[in-house]
Amino acid sequence: MILNKYVEGSKVIHFLNKDELHKKNVVKKKEKNLLTSTYLLLKICLFLLSFISLIKIVNITQLRMSRLKEIKDSYLYEKDRFQKLTNRFDNLLSPQGQQRFMKDQDQMISRDVMRVIWR
């Protein structure tokens, strides 16, 4: 069967047969299916990329948090150690500090070593 199609812009009459119309519809459906599947594949790839990136961010964040905890623990240890040494130094400069210092030295030096104490 022959169909007439009138296009106003060009004033041309197209004679299309039913088979040609069916072929054009099939081609359009295939193109539409191809575009739909391509978009779906693209969405899946982007979702996977974002998911993998999220996993990497979580892993890096945990690593940084553990490092920061180690640094904090080390800082607190050194701060406590510094406080103890400061207190010992302050006690050395207090009254009776020289006697405490000598007492500490006696404990540090082994017994079989000769000591000379200058006064």
VOZA-718811 format. One record per residue (C-alpha): residue number from 1; residue in one letter; x, y, z. Coordinates in nm, 2 decimals, padded with zeros to 4 digits. Example, Ala and Ser with C-alpha at 12.3 -4.5 7.8 and 13.67 -1.06 7.14 Angstrom:
BEGIN
+-----+------+--------+--------+--------+
|  nr | rest |     xx |     yy |     zz |
+-----+------+--------+--------+--------+
|   1 |    A |  01.23 | -00.45 |  00.78 |
|   2 |    S |  01.37 | -00.11 |  00.71 |
+-----+------+--------+--------+--------+
END
This chain:
BEGIN
+-----+------+--------+--------+--------+
|  nr | rest |     xx |     yy |     zz |
+-----+------+--------+--------+--------+
|   1 |    M |  00.00 |  00.00 |  00.00 |
|   2 |    I |  00.13 |  00.35 | -00.09 |
|   3 |    L |  00.09 |  00.64 |  00.16 |
|   4 |    N |  00.11 |  01.01 |  00.08 |
|   5 |    K |  00.28 |  01.25 |  00.32 |
|   6 |    Y |  00.26 |  01.62 |  00.26 |
|   7 |    V |  00.53 |  01.83 |  00.41 |
|   8 |    E |  00.43 |  02.20 |  00.43 |
|   9 |    G |  00.78 |  02.35 |  00.44 |
|  10 |    S |  00.91 |  02.20 |  00.12 |
|  11 |    K |  00.58 |  02.13 | -00.06 |
|  12 |    V |  00.71 |  01.78 | -00.14 |
|  13 |    I |  00.49 |  01.47 | -00.15 |
|  14 |    H |  00.66 |  01.15 | -00.02 |
|  15 |    F |  00.54 |  00.81 | -00.13 |
|  16 |    L |  00.62 |  00.56 |  00.14 |
|  17 |    N |  00.52 |  00.20 |  00.13 |
|  18 |    K |  00.41 |  00.01 |  00.45 |
|  19 |    D |  00.73 | -00.20 |  00.45 |
|  20 |    E |  00.95 |  00.11 |  00.45 |
|  21 |    L |  00.75 |  00.26 |  00.74 |
|  22 |    H |  00.78 | -00.07 |  00.94 |
|  23 |    K |  01.16 | -00.07 |  00.87 |
|  24 |    K |  01.19 |  00.29 |  00.99 |
|  25 |    N |  01.00 |  00.21 |  01.31 |
|  26 |    V |  01.22 | -00.10 |  01.38 |
|  27 |    V |  01.53 |  00.11 |  01.33 |
|  28 |    K |  01.40 |  00.38 |  01.56 |
|  29 |    K |  01.31 |  00.12 |  01.83 |
|  30 |    K |  01.66 | -00.03 |  01.80 |
|  31 |    E |  01.82 |  00.31 |  01.83 |
|  32 |    K |  01.60 |  00.39 |  02.13 |
|  33 |    N |  01.69 |  00.06 |  02.29 |
|  34 |    L |  02.06 |  00.11 |  02.22 |
|  35 |    L |  02.05 |  00.46 |  02.38 |
|  36 |    T |  01.86 |  00.33 |  02.68 |
|  37 |    S |  02.10 |  00.05 |  02.74 |
|  38 |    T |  02.40 |  00.29 |  02.69 |
|  39 |    Y |  02.25 |  00.53 |  02.95 |
|  40 |    L |  02.19 |  00.24 |  03.19 |
|  41 |    L |  02.55 |  00.12 |  03.15 |
|  42 |    L |  02.68 |  00.47 |  03.20 |
|  43 |    K |  02.47 |  00.50 |  03.52 |
|  44 |    I |  02.60 |  00.17 |  03.65 |
|  45 |    C |  02.96 |  00.27 |  03.58 |
|  46 |    L |  02.92 |  00.60 |  03.76 |
|  47 |    F |  02.75 |  00.43 |  04.05 |
|  48 |    L |  03.04 |  00.18 |  04.08 |
|  49 |    L |  03.29 |  00.46 |  04.05 |
|  50 |    S |  03.13 |  00.66 |  04.33 |
|  51 |    F |  03.09 |  00.35 |  04.55 |
|  52 |    I |  03.46 |  00.26 |  04.51 |
|  53 |    S |  03.56 |  00.62 |  04.58 |
|  54 |    L |  03.35 |  00.62 |  04.90 |
|  55 |    I |  03.52 |  00.30 |  05.02 |
|  56 |    K |  03.86 |  00.45 |  04.95 |
|  57 |    I |  03.76 |  00.77 |  05.14 |
|  58 |    V |  03.64 |  00.57 |  05.44 |
|  59 |    N |  03.97 |  00.36 |  05.44 |
|  60 |    I |  04.19 |  00.67 |  05.42 |
|  61 |    T |  03.98 |  00.84 |  05.69 |
|  62 |    Q |  04.03 |  00.55 |  05.93 |
|  63 |    L |  04.40 |  00.54 |  05.86 |
|  64 |    R |  04.43 |  00.91 |  05.93 |
|  65 |    M |  04.22 |  00.88 |  06.25 |
|  66 |    S |  04.45 |  00.60 |  06.38 |
|  67 |    R |  04.76 |  00.81 |  06.30 |
|  68 |    L |  04.61 |  01.11 |  06.48 |
|  69 |    K |  04.54 |  00.89 |  06.78 |
|  70 |    E |  04.90 |  00.77 |  06.78 |
|  71 |    I |  05.03 |  01.12 |  06.76 |
|  72 |    K |  04.79 |  01.23 |  07.04 |
|  73 |    D |  04.90 |  00.94 |  07.27 |
|  74 |    S |  05.27 |  01.02 |  07.20 |
|  75 |    Y |  05.21 |  01.39 |  07.28 |
|  76 |    L |  05.04 |  01.31 |  07.60 |
|  77 |    Y |  05.32 |  01.07 |  07.70 |
|  78 |    E |  05.58 |  01.33 |  07.63 |
|  79 |    K |  05.38 |  01.60 |  07.81 |
|  80 |    D |  05.35 |  01.39 |  08.12 |
|  81 |    R |  05.72 |  01.31 |  08.10 |
|  82 |    F |  05.81 |  01.68 |  08.07 |
|  83 |    Q |  05.58 |  01.76 |  08.37 |
|  84 |    K |  05.76 |  01.50 |  08.58 |
|  85 |    L |  06.11 |  01.63 |  08.48 |
|  86 |    T |  05.99 |  01.99 |  08.55 |
|  87 |    N |  05.87 |  01.89 |  08.89 |
|  88 |    R |  06.20 |  01.72 |  08.97 |
|  89 |    F |  06.40 |  02.03 |  08.85 |
|  90 |    D |  06.18 |  02.25 |  09.06 |
|  91 |    N |  06.23 |  02.03 |  09.37 |
|  92 |    L |  06.61 |  02.05 |  09.31 |
|  93 |    L |  06.60 |  02.43 |  09.33 |
|  94 |    S |  06.38 |  02.42 |  09.65 |
|  95 |    P |  06.52 |  02.41 |  10.00 |
|  96 |    Q |  06.69 |  02.08 |  10.07 |
|  97 |    G |  06.71 |  02.02 |  09.70 |
|  98 |    Q |  07.08 |  01.95 |  09.70 |
|  99 |    Q |  07.04 |  01.67 |  09.95 |
| 100 |    R |  06.76 |  01.52 |  09.74 |
| 101 |    F |  06.99 |  01.55 |  09.43 |
| 102 |    M |  07.27 |  01.37 |  09.61 |
| 103 |    K |  07.03 |  01.10 |  09.73 |
| 104 |    D |  06.92 |  01.05 |  09.37 |
| 105 |    Q |  07.28 |  01.03 |  09.25 |
| 106 |    D |  07.36 |  00.77 |  09.52 |
| 107 |    Q |  07.09 |  00.56 |  09.38 |
| 108 |    M |  07.21 |  00.60 |  09.02 |
| 109 |    I |  07.57 |  00.52 |  09.07 |
| 110 |    S |  07.66 |  00.16 |  09.13 |
| 111 |    R |  07.83 |  00.06 |  09.46 |
| 112 |    D |  08.17 | -00.05 |  09.33 |
| 113 |    V |  08.24 |  00.29 |  09.16 |
| 114 |    M |  08.45 |  00.55 |  09.34 |
| 115 |    R |  08.27 |  00.88 |  09.38 |
| 116 |    V |  08.41 |  01.22 |  09.43 |
| 117 |    I |  08.19 |  01.49 |  09.57 |
| 118 |    W |  08.31 |  01.85 |  09.54 |
| 119 |    R |  08.20 |  02.10 |  09.80 |
+-----+------+--------+--------+--------+
END
